[in-house]
């Protein structure tokens, strides 16, 4: 599913970036070869980062 409409970033691409160590929304965008635009997907990205970080503990 496309999460970031501005950059056409999918939930899978976000999950790959987070699992590869991107621990901020900016690093997720960078990992996906994009830059933040409208910011509407930032909360989703933060949530995914939190999910991965809490699963590691």
C-alpha positions as CSV (number, residue, x, y, z in Angstrom):
1,X,0.0,0.0,0.0
2,X,1.3,3.5,-0.8
3,X,1.8,5.5,2.4
4,X,3.6,8.5,1.1
5,X,1.5,9.8,-1.8
6,X,4.0,12.7,-2.6
7,X,6.9,10.3,-3.1
8,X,5.0,7.0,-3.9
9,X,6.6,5.2,-0.9
10,X,5.0,2.0,0.1
11,X,4.5,0.5,3.5
12,X,6.9,-2.2,2.5
13,X,9.7,0.3,1.5
14,X,9.2,2.0,4.9
15,X,9.4,-1.2,6.8
16,X,12.6,-2.2,4.9
17,X,14.2,1.2,5.7
18,X,13.3,1.0,9.3
19,X,14.5,-2.6,9.6
20,X,17.8,-1.6,8.0
21,X,18.4,1.0,10.7
22,X,16.5,4.2,9.6
23,X,15.4,5.5,13.0
24,X,14.0,8.9,12.1
25,X,11.5,9.9,9.4
26,X,14.3,11.9,7.6
27,X,16.4,8.7,7.4
28,X,13.5,6.7,6.1
29,X,12.9,9.3,3.3
30,X,16.6,9.3,2.5
31,X,16.7,5.5,2.5
32,X,13.8,5.6,0.0
33,X,15.6,8.2,-2.2
34,X,13.0,10.8,-1.4
35,X,12.6,14.1,0.6
36,X,9.7,15.0,2.9
37,X,7.1,17.1,1.2
38,X,3.6,17.5,2.8
39,X,4.5,15.4,5.9
40,X,1.2,13.6,6.1
41,X,3.0,10.2,6.2
42,X,5.3,11.2,9.1
43,X,3.1,9.9,11.8
44,X,2.9,6.5,10.1
45,X,6.7,6.4,9.8
46,X,7.1,7.3,13.4
47,X,4.7,4.6,14.4
48,X,6.7,2.0,12.4
49,X,10.0,3.1,13.9
50,X,8.4,2.8,17.4
51,X,7.1,-0.7,16.6
52,X,10.5,-1.9,15.5
53,X,12.3,-0.3,18.4
54,X,9.9,-1.8,21.0
55,X,10.1,-5.2,19.3
56,X,13.9,-5.2,19.7
57,X,13.7,-4.7,23.5
